[in-house]
Amino acid sequence: MYIYNLIFDKVTAGGYILADNVLWGGKVTCSSNQGDKDTRSIIRFNNFIKDDERVENTILPIRDGLMIIRKCR
């Protein structure tokens, strides 16, 4: 589904994955923009990471957003 799935097993427990542009200029928070294909894809990715129990994540709200994903197990 995502490149995330291709690299996840290569990251050791305690390792980090960084995802850029996860706020997409604020568009992911506006329901009127969810019709845009790119915005919908980013929302799906963000929700996928949020629901992944194997990781912890934090979003740094700088520019278009940087998500720091830490693999727990």
C-alpha positions in Angstrom: 0.0 0.0 0.0 2.6 2.5 1.1 6.4 2.7 0.8 6.1 2.6 4.6 5.1 -1.1 4.3 8.2 -1.9 2.2 10.6 -0.4 4.7 9.0 -1.2 8.0 10.6 -4.6 8.5 14.0 -3.1 7.6 13.8 -0.7 10.6 14.9 -2.1 13.9 12.8 -1.8 17.1 13.5 1.7 18.5 14.3 3.0 15.0 12.7 6.0 13.3 10.8 6.7 10.0 10.2 10.3 9.0 7.3 11.3 6.8 7.2 14.8 5.3 4.2 16.9 4.2 1.7 15.1 6.5 -0.3 18.4 7.1 -0.3 19.3 3.4 -0.5 23.0 4.0 -3.4 22.5 6.5 -5.6 20.9 3.8 -5.9 17.6 5.8 -7.8 19.5 8.5 -10.4 21.1 6.1 -13.3 19.0 5.1 -13.9 21.1 2.0 -10.5 19.9 0.6 -11.0 16.2 1.2 -12.2 15.8 -2.4 -8.7 16.3 -3.7 -7.0 13.0 -4.5 -3.6 13.9 -2.9 -5.3 15.2 0.3 -7.4 12.1 0.7 -4.2 9.9 0.3 -2.4 11.9 3.0 -5.4 11.6 5.3 -5.5 7.8 4.8 -1.7 7.6 5.5 -2.0 9.6 8.6 -4.9 7.5 9.9 -3.0 4.3 9.0 0.0 5.4 11.1 -2.3 6.5 13.9 -3.9 3.1 14.0 -0.7 1.1 13.7 -0.1 -0.4 17.2 3.5 -1.2 16.4 4.6 2.4 16.4 4.4 5.7 18.3 4.2 8.9 16.3 4.4 12.7 16.7 3.7 15.4 14.1 5.8 18.5 14.2 3.6 21.3 12.8 6.3 23.1 10.9 5.7 24.1 7.3 3.7 21.2 5.8 4.2 18.9 8.8 6.8 16.3 9.6 5.7 13.0 11.2 8.3 11.2 13.4 7.4 7.5 13.6 9.1 5.3 16.2 9.0 1.6 15.8 8.2 0.0 19.2 8.4 -3.7 18.3 
